[in-house]
Amino acid sequence: MNARSRPARIPLPVPLTSRSRKYGDTPTTPGRSRNMQAIRRTDTKPEVQLRSALHRSGYRFRKDLSVHTSTRRVRPDIVFTARKIAVFVDGCFWHCCPEHGRQPTVNTGYWSPKLQRNVERDRLADAALHRDGWRVIRIWAHEELEDAVEKVVNALEQTSR
Ligand SMILES: [Zn+2]
């Protein structure tokens, strides 16, 4: 009995646990934080591209300026203060883009309310800005740079006269 169970015990549990660890059962945190970094990186990139494209075209604006509306403080990504134009570049995941804003399948109890709050905050920001006479331009991170630039330039041209 002892002779039979002893050799079986040694090889079995060791490869099983090490294999399951390798495939992300235990250390979800490093894998997840790597995902989050990737998301954050792709979120900021379109915004940076849009800023430099506008700057190259000669437009001057403020970045990450807090706009104090009468009801709340809002931080658009690009602000044209004199023309009262606020531009937001919204990441597809964080702001639930209809095309790519997939609902997370892991940890839904935490993520869904968080993402929902993001969207609610966006709409409240829009409303607050509109109430104070601002024009709001929302651009999805997935939109082509050319299209994004065109949206902003159109708005600028409409307010210049
Ligand atoms: Zn998208």
Backbone and ligand atoms as CSV (ligand in chain L), in Angstrom:
chain,resi,resn,atom,element,x,y,z
A,1,MET,N,N,0.821,-1.200,0.000
A,1,MET,CA,C,0.000,0.000,0.000
A,1,MET,C,C,0.869,1.271,0.000
A,2,ASN,N,N,1.834,1.258,0.939
A,2,ASN,CA,C,2.724,2.403,0.992
A,2,ASN,C,C,3.589,2.504,-0.256
A,3,ALA,N,N,4.005,1.336,-0.687
A,3,ALA,CA,C,4.887,1.330,-1.849
A,3,ALA,C,C,4.150,1.809,-3.098
A,4,ARG,N,N,2.813,1.602,-3.138
A,4,ARG,CA,C,2.062,2.000,-4.318
A,4,ARG,C,C,1.721,3.507,-4.300
A,5,SER,N,N,1.339,3.977,-3.117
A,5,SER,CA,C,0.892,5.386,-3.078
A,5,SER,C,C,2.058,6.380,-3.136
A,6,ARG,N,N,3.211,5.961,-2.652
A,6,ARG,CA,C,4.312,6.920,-2.574
A,6,ARG,C,C,4.789,7.410,-3.956
A,7,PRO,N,N,5.052,6.468,-4.868
A,7,PRO,CA,C,5.520,7.013,-6.156
A,7,PRO,C,C,4.440,7.794,-6.901
A,8,ALA,N,N,3.179,7.408,-6.681
A,8,ALA,CA,C,2.121,8.126,-7.402
A,8,ALA,C,C,1.946,9.546,-6.900
A,9,ARG,N,N,2.230,9.745,-5.607
A,9,ARG,CA,C,1.986,11.073,-5.031
A,9,ARG,C,C,3.010,12.089,-5.546
A,10,ILE,N,N,4.213,11.590,-5.827
A,10,ILE,CA,C,5.257,12.555,-6.180
A,10,ILE,C,C,5.034,13.208,-7.559
A,11,PRO,N,N,4.821,12.402,-8.607
A,11,PRO,CA,C,4.723,13.099,-9.893
A,11,PRO,C,C,3.400,13.843,-10.108
A,12,LEU,N,N,2.313,13.379,-9.473
A,12,LEU,CA,C,1.010,13.970,-9.809
A,12,LEU,C,C,0.809,15.441,-9.434
A,13,PRO,N,N,0.831,15.781,-8.136
A,13,PRO,CA,C,0.432,17.157,-7.807
A,13,PRO,C,C,1.395,18.223,-8.328
A,14,VAL,N,N,2.664,17.894,-8.448
A,14,VAL,CA,C,3.638,18.929,-8.797
A,14,VAL,C,C,3.417,19.507,-10.200
A,15,PRO,N,N,3.337,18.647,-11.241
A,15,PRO,CA,C,3.122,19.254,-12.558
A,15,PRO,C,C,1.763,19.932,-12.709
A,16,LEU,N,N,0.746,19.436,-11.992
A,16,LEU,CA,C,-0.582,20.043,-12.127
A,16,LEU,C,C,-0.599,21.491,-11.656
A,17,THR,N,N,-0.064,21.714,-10.435
A,17,THR,CA,C,-0.119,23.084,-9.920
A,17,THR,C,C,0.765,24.022,-10.719
A,18,SER,N,N,1.933,23.507,-11.133
A,18,SER,CA,C,2.822,24.412,-11.847
A,18,SER,C,C,2.236,24.762,-13.216
A,19,ARG,N,N,1.484,23.795,-13.777
A,19,ARG,CA,C,0.909,24.084,-15.083
A,19,ARG,C,C,-0.220,25.122,-14.961
A,20,SER,N,N,-1.043,24.921,-13.922
A,20,SER,CA,C,-2.161,25.848,-13.789
A,20,SER,C,C,-1.661,27.271,-13.480
A,21,ARG,N,N,-0.536,27.360,-12.786
A,21,ARG,CA,C,-0.001,28.697,-12.513
A,21,ARG,C,C,0.463,29.359,-13.798
A,22,LYS,N,N,1.079,28.530,-14.612
A,22,LYS,CA,C,1.637,29.083,-15.840
A,22,LYS,C,C,0.541,29.687,-16.726
A,23,TYR,N,N,-0.661,29.103,-16.630
A,23,TYR,CA,C,-1.728,29.593,-17.493
A,23,TYR,C,C,-2.623,30.615,-16.812
A,24,GLY,N,N,-2.081,31.234,-15.785
A,24,GLY,CA,C,-2.752,32.431,-15.280
A,24,GLY,C,C,-3.826,32.206,-14.243
A,25,ASP,N,N,-3.851,30.998,-13.577
A,25,ASP,CA,C,-4.857,30.822,-12.547
A,25,ASP,C,C,-4.544,31.653,-11.313
A,26,THR,N,N,-3.326,31.501,-10.832
A,26,THR,CA,C,-2.973,32.205,-9.601
A,26,THR,C,C,-2.550,33.653,-9.859
A,27,PRO,N,N,-1.527,33.887,-10.679
A,27,PRO,CA,C,-1.101,35.293,-10.772
A,27,PRO,C,C,-1.899,36.066,-11.811
A,28,THR,N,N,-3.137,36.344,-11.518
A,28,THR,CA,C,-3.932,37.150,-12.454
A,28,THR,C,C,-3.441,38.585,-12.467
A,29,THR,N,N,-2.874,39.006,-11.342
A,29,THR,CA,C,-2.495,40.424,-11.248
A,29,THR,C,C,-1.433,40.844,-12.252
A,30,PRO,N,N,-0.324,40.084,-12.398
A,30,PRO,CA,C,0.642,40.578,-13.401
A,30,PRO,C,C,0.056,40.599,-14.803
A,31,GLY,N,N,-0.728,39.568,-15.122
A,31,GLY,CA,C,-1.325,39.510,-16.452
A,31,GLY,C,C,-2.296,40.650,-16.658
A,32,ARG,N,N,-3.088,40.918,-15.625
A,32,ARG,CA,C,-4.091,41.946,-15.758
A,32,ARG,C,C,-3.475,43.329,-15.830
A,33,SER,N,N,-2.470,43.565,-14.983
A,33,SER,CA,C,-1.905,44.905,-15.008
A,33,SER,C,C,-1.183,45.152,-16.328
A,34,ARG,N,N,-0.684,44.056,-16.933
A,34,ARG,CA,C,-0.057,44.231,-18.245
A,34,ARG,C,C,-1.127,44.650,-19.260
A,35,ASN,N,N,-2.317,44.037,-19.159
A,35,ASN,CA,C,-3.420,44.425,-20.038
A,35,ASN,C,C,-3.799,45.882,-19.839
A,36,MET,N,N,-3.890,46.284,-18.584
A,36,MET,CA,C,-4.285,47.651,-18.263
A,36,MET,C,C,-3.298,48.644,-18.844
A,37,GLN,N,N,-2.005,48.288,-18.764
A,37,GLN,CA,C,-0.993,49.178,-19.325
A,37,GLN,C,C,-1.177,49.321,-20.831
A,38,ALA,N,N,-1.484,48.209,-21.462
A,38,ALA,CA,C,-1.678,48.234,-22.905
A,38,ALA,C,C,-2.872,49.102,-23.254
A,39,ILE,N,N,-3.925,48.974,-22.462
A,39,ILE,CA,C,-5.128,49.764,-22.722
A,39,ILE,C,C,-4.825,51.242,-22.549
A,40,ARG,N,N,-4.133,51.550,-21.449
A,40,ARG,CA,C,-3.834,52.955,-21.191
A,40,ARG,C,C,-2.973,53.542,-22.309
A,41,ARG,N,N,-2.020,52.735,-22.775
A,41,ARG,CA,C,-1.117,53.229,-23.814
A,41,ARG,C,C,-1.890,53.551,-25.088
A,42,THR,N,N,-2.773,52.645,-25.485
A,42,THR,CA,C,-3.519,52.904,-26.711
A,42,THR,C,C,-4.539,54.015,-26.500
A,43,ASP,N,N,-4.953,54.235,-25.271
A,43,ASP,CA,C,-5.903,55.307,-25.003
A,43,ASP,C,C,-5.291,56.683,-25.203
A,44,THR,N,N,-4.063,56.824,-24.767
A,44,THR,CA,C,-3.486,58.162,-24.834
A,44,THR,C,C,-2.894,58.467,-26.203
A,45,LYS,N,N,-2.564,57.455,-26.949
A,45,LYS,CA,C,-1.893,57.681,-28.218
A,45,LYS,C,C,-2.716,58.525,-29.203
A,46,PRO,N,N,-3.966,58.207,-29.462
A,46,PRO,CA,C,-4.737,59.018,-30.408
A,46,PRO,C,C,-4.862,60.475,-29.989
A,47,GLU,N,N,-4.890,60.669,-28.695
A,47,GLU,CA,C,-5.009,62.024,-28.174
A,47,GLU,C,C,-3.724,62.820,-28.439
A,48,VAL,N,N,-2.600,62.138,-28.270
A,48,VAL,CA,C,-1.312,62.781,-28.536
A,48,VAL,C,C,-1.186,63.093,-30.023
A,49,GLN,N,N,-1.606,62.126,-30.841
A,49,GLN,CA,C,-1.540,62.327,-32.300
A,49,GLN,C,C,-2.414,63.495,-32.740
A,50,LEU,N,N,-3.588,63.574,-32.155
A,50,LEU,CA,C,-4.498,64.658,-32.523
A,50,LEU,C,C,-3.911,66.009,-32.127
A,51,ARG,N,N,-3.355,66.072,-30.929
A,51,ARG,CA,C,-2.746,67.330,-30.479
A,51,ARG,C,C,-1.631,67.762,-31.419
A,52,SER,N,N,-0.749,66.820,-31.791
A,52,SER,CA,C,0.363,67.243,-32.638
A,52,SER,C,C,-0.100,67.592,-34.032
A,53,ALA,N,N,-1.118,66.892,-34.530
A,53,ALA,CA,C,-1.628,67.235,-35.868
A,53,ALA,C,C,-2.226,68.634,-35.864
A,54,LEU,N,N,-2.980,68.965,-34.828
A,54,LEU,CA,C,-3.583,70.295,-34.745
A,54,LEU,C,C,-2.510,71.368,-34.578
A,55,HIS,N,N,-1.523,71.032,-33.775
A,55,HIS,CA,C,-0.443,71.983,-33.529
A,55,HIS,C,C,0.330,72.248,-34.817
A,56,ARG,N,N,0.595,71.166,-35.562
A,56,ARG,CA,C,1.297,71.302,-36.852
A,56,ARG,C,C,0.522,72.186,-37.817
A,57,SER,N,N,-0.815,72.102,-37.738
A,57,SER,CA,C,-1.649,72.918,-38.623
A,57,SER,C,C,-1.777,74.345,-38.122
A,58,GLY,N,N,-1.116,74.654,-37.031
A,58,GLY,CA,C,-1.092,76.031,-36.564
A,58,GLY,C,C,-2.141,76.369,-35.513
A,59,TYR,N,N,-2.871,75.397,-35.038
A,59,TYR,CA,C,-3.888,75.685,-34.024
A,59,TYR,C,C,-3.253,75.673,-32.644
A,60,ARG,N,N,-3.660,76.622,-31.833
A,60,ARG,CA,C,-3.132,76.696,-30.471
A,60,ARG,C,C,-4.257,76.452,-29.476
A,61,PHE,N,N,-3.941,75.664,-28.491
A,61,PHE,CA,C,-4.971,75.225,-27.543
A,61,PHE,C,C,-4.325,74.940,-26.210
A,62,ARG,N,N,-5.118,74.651,-25.227
A,62,ARG,CA,C,-4.616,74.235,-23.926
A,62,ARG,C,C,-4.886,72.751,-23.788
A,63,LYS,N,N,-3.945,72.041,-23.184
A,63,LYS,CA,C,-4.194,70.629,-22.965
A,63,LYS,C,C,-4.425,70.371,-21.478
A,64,ASP,N,N,-5.351,69.468,-21.200
A,64,ASP,CA,C,-5.686,69.092,-19.817
A,64,ASP,C,C,-5.983,70.293,-18.922
A,65,LEU,N,N,-6.648,71.243,-19.467
A,65,LEU,CA,C,-7.026,72.406,-18.670
A,65,LEU,C,C,-8.357,72.112,-17.977
A,66,SER,N,N,-8.437,72.434,-16.707
A,66,SER,CA,C,-9.697,72.248,-16.000
A,66,SER,C,C,-10.647,73.377,-16.354
A,67,VAL,N,N,-11.818,73.023,-16.820
A,67,VAL,CA,C,-12.834,74.027,-17.125
A,67,VAL,C,C,-13.813,74.050,-15.958
A,68,HIS,N,N,-13.916,75.188,-15.328
A,68,HIS,CA,C,-14.841,75.286,-14.192
A,68,HIS,C,C,-16.187,75.777,-14.708
A,69,THR,N,N,-17.058,74.856,-14.962
A,69,THR,CA,C,-18.405,75.244,-15.384
A,69,THR,C,C,-19.180,75.637,-14.126
A,70,SER,N,N,-20.387,76.117,-14.313
A,70,SER,CA,C,-21.146,76.563,-13.145
A,70,SER,C,C,-21.559,75.391,-12.257
A,71,THR,N,N,-21.546,74.180,-12.801
A,71,THR,CA,C,-21.983,73.047,-11.975
A,71,THR,C,C,-20.869,72.069,-11.610
A,72,ARG,N,N,-19.865,71.953,-12.425
A,72,ARG,CA,C,-18.805,70.987,-12.114
A,72,ARG,C,C,-17.516,71.337,-12.846
A,73,ARG,N,N,-16.440,70.695,-12.388
A,73,ARG,CA,C,-15.151,70.907,-13.030
A,73,ARG,C,C,-14.950,69.803,-14.069
A,74,VAL,N,N,-14.559,70.189,-15.255
A,74,VAL,CA,C,-14.401,69.229,-16.342
A,74,VAL,C,C,-12.990,69.357,-16.906
A,75,ARG,N,N,-12.408,68.228,-17.259
A,75,ARG,CA,C,-11.056,68.269,-17.835
A,75,ARG,C,C,-11.034,67.671,-19.235
A,76,PRO,N,N,-11.309,68.488,-20.245
A,76,PRO,CA,C,-11.223,67.977,-21.617
A,76,PRO,C,C,-9.757,67.732,-21.992
A,77,ASP,N,N,-9.543,66.967,-23.046
A,77,ASP,CA,C,-8.178,66.688,-23.482
A,77,ASP,C,C,-7.569,67.879,-24.210
A,78,ILE,N,N,-8.411,68.586,-24.933
A,78,ILE,CA,C,-7.964,69.765,-25.685
A,78,ILE,C,C,-8.997,70.864,-25.467
A,79,VAL,N,N,-8.524,72.062,-25.144
A,79,VAL,CA,C,-9.451,73.167,-24.887
A,79,VAL,C,C,-9.060,74.379,-25.715
A,80,PHE,N,N,-10.015,74.900,-26.456
A,80,PHE,CA,C,-9.842,76.176,-27.141
A,80,PHE,C,C,-10.609,77.195,-26.306
A,81,THR,N,N,-9.904,77.896,-25.443
A,81,THR,CA,C,-10.582,78.709,-24.432
A,81,THR,C,C,-11.399,79.846,-25.036
A,82,ALA,N,N,-10.812,80.602,-25.949
A,82,ALA,CA,C,-11.517,81.765,-26.485
A,82,ALA,C,C,-12.767,81.351,-27.261
A,83,ARG,N,N,-12.680,80.246,-27.968
A,83,ARG,CA,C,-13.823,79.801,-28.771
A,83,ARG,C,C,-14.763,78.890,-27.993
A,84,LYS,N,N,-14.373,78.570,-26.797
A,84,LYS,CA,C,-15.170,77.689,-25.932
A,84,LYS,C,C,-15.478,76.359,-26.618
A,85,ILE,N,N,-14.403,75.714,-27.067
A,85,ILE,CA,C,-14.531,74.385,-27.653
A,85,ILE,C,C,-13.752,73.396,-26.789
A,86,ALA,N,N,-14.425,72.354,-26.376
A,86,ALA,CA,C,-13.793,71.319,-25.550
A,86,ALA,C,C,-13.753,70.022,-26.343
A,87,VAL,N,N,-12.564,69.447,-26.450
A,87,VAL,CA,C,-12.399,68.211,-27.217
A,87,VAL,C,C,-11.993,67.081,-26.267
A,88,PHE,N,N,-12.693,65.966,-26.413
A,88,PHE,CA,C,-12.356,64.777,-25.644
A,88,PHE,C,C,-12.004,63.657,-26.603
A,89,VAL,N,N,-10.924,62.956,-26.315
A,89,VAL,CA,C,-10.626,61.740,-27.063
A,89,VAL,C,C,-10.902,60.585,-26.107
A,90,ASP,N,N,-11.958,59.848,-26.387
A,90,ASP,CA,C,-12.422,58.815,-25.465
A,90,ASP,C,C,-11.896,57.439,-25.839
A,91,GLY,N,N,-11.242,56.794,-24.903
A,91,GLY,CA,C,-10.777,55.431,-25.114
A,91,GLY,C,C,-11.968,54.485,-25.255
A,92,CYS,N,N,-11.846,53.556,-26.201
A,92,CYS,CA,C,-12.964,52.669,-26.525
A,92,CYS,C,C,-13.398,51.841,-25.312
A,93,PHE,N,N,-12.449,51.357,-24.543
A,93,PHE,CA,C,-12.796,50.503,-23.410
A,93,PHE,C,C,-13.365,51.319,-22.264
A,94,TRP,N,N,-12.647,52.334,-21.854
A,94,TRP,CA,C,-13.024,53.098,-20.658
A,94,TRP,C,C,-14.300,53.876,-20.828
A,95,HIS,N,N,-14.612,54.255,-22.065
A,95,HIS,CA,C,-15.804,55.065,-22.285
A,95,HIS,C,C,-16.871,54.296,-23.053
A,96,CYS,N,N,-16.673,52.980,-23.165
A,96,CYS,CA,C,-17.684,52.068,-23.724
A,96,CYS,C,C,-18.110,52.447,-25.142
A,97,CYS,N,N,-17.154,52.487,-26.039
A,97,CYS,CA,C,-17.465,52.728,-27.439
A,97,CYS,C,C,-18.390,51.629,-27.949
A,98,PRO,N,N,-19.397,51.997,-28.747
A,98,PRO,CA,C,-20.346,50.975,-29.219
A,98,PRO,C,C,-19.698,49.884,-30.067
A,99,GLU,N,N,-18.559,50.182,-30.686
A,99,GLU,CA,C,-17.906,49.172,-31.529
A,99,GLU,C,C,-16.942,48.273,-30.766
A,100,HIS,N,N,-16.183,48.864,-29.862
A,100,HIS,CA,C,-15.138,48.081,-29.191
A,100,HIS,C,C,-15.286,48.021,-27.684
A,101,GLY,N,N,-16.225,48.730,-27.141
A,101,GLY,CA,C,-16.352,48.770,-25.684
A,101,GLY,C,C,-16.982,47.510,-25.147
A,102,ARG,N,N,-16.286,46.390,-25.317
A,102,ARG,CA,C,-16.793,45.104,-24.840
A,102,ARG,C,C,-16.917,45.144,-23.330
A,103,GLN,N,N,-17.972,44.616,-22.834
A,103,GLN,CA,C,-18.114,44.505,-21.391
A,103,GLN,C,C,-17.130,43.456,-20.905
A,104,PRO,N,N,-16.368,43.767,-19.870
A,104,PRO,CA,C,-15.408,42.781,-19.367
A,104,PRO,C,C,-16.112,41.541,-18.833
A,105,THR,N,N,-15.531,40.387,-19.131
A,105,THR,CA,C,-16.149,39.138,-18.687
A,105,THR,C,C,-15.612,38.719,-17.327
A,106,VAL,N,N,-14.481,39.277,-16.932
A,106,VAL,CA,C,-13.898,38.964,-15.634
A,106,VAL,C,C,-14.277,40.075,-14.669
A,107,ASN,N,N,-14.632,39.691,-13.453
A,107,ASN,CA,C,-14.848,40.680,-12.407
A,107,ASN,C,C,-15.936,41.691,-12.770
A,108,THR,N,N,-16.998,41.233,-13.345
A,108,THR,CA,C,-18.044,42.141,-13.828
A,108,THR,C,C,-18.637,43.005,-12.724
A,109,GLY,N,N,-18.704,42.455,-11.522
A,109,GLY,CA,C,-19.259,43.220,-10.406
A,109,GLY,C,C,-18.489,44.498,-10.152
A,110,TYR,N,N,-17.197,44.465,-10.449
A,110,TYR,CA,C,-16.379,45.656,-10.238
A,110,TYR,C,C,-16.373,46.529,-11.480
A,111,TRP,N,N,-16.192,45.908,-12.638
A,111,TRP,CA,C,-15.965,46.694,-13.846
A,111,TRP,C,C,-17.208,47.369,-14.399
A,112,SER,N,N,-18.309,46.642,-14.465
A,112,SER,CA,C,-19.479,47.245,-15.100
A,112,SER,C,C,-19.904,48.550,-14.438
A,113,PRO,N,N,-20.044,48.585,-13.100
A,113,PRO,CA,C,-20.427,49.866,-12.485
A,113,PRO,C,C,-19.391,50.953,-12.727
A,114,LYS,N,N,-18.117,50.538,-12.742
A,114,LYS,CA,C,-17.044,51.524,-12.949
A,114,LYS,C,C,-17.148,52.141,-14.345
A,115,LEU,N,N,-17.343,51.276,-15.340
A,115,LEU,CA,C,-17.445,51.775,-16.708
A,115,LEU,C,C,-18.723,52.596,-16.879
A,116,GLN,N,N,-19.770,52.146,-16.214
A,116,GLN,CA,C,-21.029,52.878,-16.297
A,116,GLN,C,C,-20.885,54.275,-15.711
A,117,ARG,N,N,-20.145,54.354,-14.614
A,117,ARG,CA,C,-19.908,55.669,-13.992
A,117,ARG,C,C,-19.104,56.566,-14.923
A,118,ASN,N,N,-18.142,55.973,-15.638
A,118,ASN,CA,C,-17.365,56.762,-16.606
A,118,ASN,C,C,-18.289,57.405,-17.625
A,119,VAL,N,N,-19.182,56.595,-18.166
A,119,VAL,CA,C,-20.086,57.088,-19.203
A,119,VAL,C,C,-21.024,58.148,-18.624
A,120,GLU,N,N,-21.504,57.896,-17.423
A,120,GLU,CA,C,-22.389,58.879,-16.781
A,120,GLU,C,C,-21.659,60.201,-16.572
A,121,ARG,N,N,-20.403,60.092,-16.129
A,121,ARG,CA,C,-19.608,61.301,-15.899
A,121,ARG,C,C,-19.407,62.064,-17.208
A,122,ASP,N,N,-19.177,61.310,-18.298
A,122,ASP,CA,C,-19.021,61.947,-19.610
A,122,ASP,C,C,-20.256,62.763,-19.972
A,123,ARG,N,N,-21.429,62.152,-19.774
A,123,ARG,CA,C,-22.664,62.831,-20.166
A,123,ARG,C,C,-22.920,64.051,-19.286
A,124,LEU,N,N,-22.579,63.944,-17.997
A,124,LEU,CA,C,-22.732,65.082,-17.083
A,124,LEU,C,C,-21.792,66.211,-17.483
A,125,ALA,N,N,-20.589,65.836,-17.896
A,125,ALA,CA,C,-19.617,66.837,-18.348
A,125,ALA,C,C,-20.144,67.548,-19.592
A,126,ASP,N,N,-20.668,66.769,-20.531
A,126,ASP,CA,C,-21.227,67.359,-21.756
A,126,ASP,C,C,-22.328,68.357,-21.406
A,127,ALA,N,N,-23.232,67.932,-20.539
A,127,ALA,CA,C,-24.368,68.770,-20.175
A,127,ALA,C,C,-23.899,70.056,-19.504
A,128,ALA,N,N,-22.935,69.923,-18.594
A,128,ALA,CA,C,-22.436,71.099,-17.873
A,128,ALA,C,C,-21.775,72.081,-18.834
A,129,LEU,N,N,-21.011,71.558,-19.769
A,129,LEU,CA,C,-20.326,72.425,-20.741
A,129,LEU,C,C,-21.344,73.105,-21.648
A,130,HIS,N,N,-22.303,72.330,-22.142
A,130,HIS,CA,C,-23.321,72.898,-23.033
A,130,HIS,C,C,-24.087,74.022,-22.333
A,131,ARG,N,N,-24.429,73.778,-21.079
A,131,ARG,CA,C,-25.186,74.765,-20.311
A,131,ARG,C,C,-24.432,76.087,-20.238
A,132,ASP,N,N,-23.100,76.006,-20.207
A,132,ASP,CA,C,-22.307,77.222,-20.096
A,132,ASP,C,C,-21.853,77.744,-21.464
A,133,GLY,N,N,-22.448,77.244,-22.511
A,133,GLY,CA,C,-22.170,77.760,-23.835
A,133,GLY,C,C,-20.951,77.167,-24.522
A,134,TRP,N,N,-20.492,76.026,-24.028
A,134,TRP,CA,C,-19.358,75.376,-24.680
A,134,TRP,C,C,-19.853,74.452,-25.777
A,135,ARG,N,N,-18.968,74.255,-26.722
A,135,ARG,CA,C,-19.203,73.267,-27.756
A,135,ARG,C,C,-18.352,72.052,-27.402
A,136,VAL,N,N,-18.944,70.873,-27.465
A,136,VAL,CA,C,-18.231,69.665,-27.048
A,136,VAL,C,C,-17.998,68.757,-28.248
A,137,ILE,N,N,-16.767,68.351,-28.431
A,137,ILE,CA,C,-16.448,67.402,-29.504
A,137,ILE,C,C,-15.910,66.142,-28.856
A,138,ARG,N,N,-16.563,65.047,-29.127
A,138,ARG,CA,C,-16.110,63.759,-28.599
A,138,ARG,C,C,-15.594,62.912,-29.754
A,139,ILE,N,N,-14.393,62.416,-29.587
A,139,ILE,CA,C,-13.770,61.599,-30.626
A,139,ILE,C,C,-13.425,60.248,-30.016
A,140,TRP,N,N,-13.791,59.177,-30.683
A,140,TRP,CA,C,-13.411,57.851,-30.200
A,140,TRP,C,C,-11.949,57.583,-30.541
A,141,ALA,N,N,-11.298,56.886,-29.643
A,141,ALA,CA,C,-9.887,56.582,-29.862
A,141,ALA,C,C,-9.673,55.803,-31.164
A,142,HIS,N,N,-10.706,55.081,-31.628
A,142,HIS,CA,C,-10.524,54.266,-32.839
A,142,HIS,C,C,-10.678,55.087,-34.126
A,143,GLU,N,N,-11.121,56.307,-34.028
A,143,GLU,CA,C,-11.366,57.090,-35.244
A,143,GLU,C,C,-10.047,57.449,-35.926
A,144,GLU,N,N,-10.118,57.548,-37.234
A,144,GLU,CA,C,-8.936,57.914,-38.010
A,144,GLU,C,C,-8.500,59.329,-37.627
A,145,LEU,N,N,-7.210,59.528,-37.605
A,145,LEU,CA,C,-6.674,60.838,-37.231
A,145,LEU,C,C,-7.234,61.951,-38.130
A,146,GLU,N,N,-7.297,61.668,-39.419
A,146,GLU,CA,C,-7.816,62.669,-40.368
A,146,GLU,C,C,-9.227,63.102,-40.015
A,147,ASP,N,N,-10.066,62.122,-39.696
A,147,ASP,CA,C,-11.453,62.414,-39.347
A,147,ASP,C,C,-11.532,63.234,-38.061
A,148,ALA,N,N,-10.677,62.883,-37.122
A,148,ALA,CA,C,-10.660,63.595,-35.849
A,148,ALA,C,C,-10.260,65.050,-36.064
A,149,VAL,N,N,-9.204,65.245,-36.858
A,149,VAL,CA,C,-8.739,66.603,-37.145
A,149,VAL,C,C,-9.852,67.393,-37.831
A,150,GLU,N,N,-10.536,66.736,-38.786
A,150,GLU,CA,C,-11.593,67.408,-39.530
A,150,GLU,C,C,-12.718,67.884,-38.609
A,151,LYS,N,N,-13.098,67.022,-37.669
A,151,LYS,CA,C,-14.152,67.387,-36.711
A,151,LYS,C,C,-13.789,68.653,-35.947
A,152,VAL,N,N,-12.549,68.685,-35.484
A,152,VAL,CA,C,-12.115,69.824,-34.673
A,152,VAL,C,C,-12.029,71.078,-35.543
A,153,VAL,N,N,-11.435,70.925,-36.719
A,153,VAL,CA,C,-11.259,72.081,-37.607
A,153,VAL,C,C,-12.615,72.633,-38.035
A,154,ASN,N,N,-13.567,71.756,-38.330
A,154,ASN,CA,C,-14.916,72.208,-38.687
A,154,ASN,C,C,-15.529,73.049,-37.577
A,155,ALA,N,N,-15.387,72.569,-36.371
A,155,ALA,CA,C,-15.941,73.305,-35.227
A,155,ALA,C,C,-15.261,74.653,-35.075
A,156,LEU,N,N,-13.959,74.671,-35.282
A,156,LEU,CA,C,-13.217,75.926,-35.165
A,156,LEU,C,C,-13.657,76.913,-36.235
A,157,GLU,N,N,-13.870,76.409,-37.445
A,157,GLU,CA,C,-14.271,77.294,-38.535
A,157,GLU,C,C,-15.677,77.847,-38.308
A,158,GLN,N,N,-16.525,77.016,-37.731
A,158,GLN,CA,C,-17.893,77.475,-37.468
A,158,GLN,C,C,-17.943,78.555,-36.402
A,159,THR,N,N,-17.003,78.539,-35.493
A,159,THR,CA,C,-17.052,79.536,-34.424
A,159,THR,C,C,-16.248,80.774,-34.761
A,160,SER,N,N,-15.467,80.713,-35.836
A,160,SER,CA,C,-14.592,81.850,-36.120
A,160,SER,C,C,-15.345,82.995,-36.785
A,161,ARG,N,N,-16.515,82.697,-37.305
A,161,ARG,CA,C,-17.259,83.825,-37.886
A,161,ARG,C,C,-18.675,83.868,-37.392
L,1,ZN,ZN,ZN,-13.956,51.974,-30.611
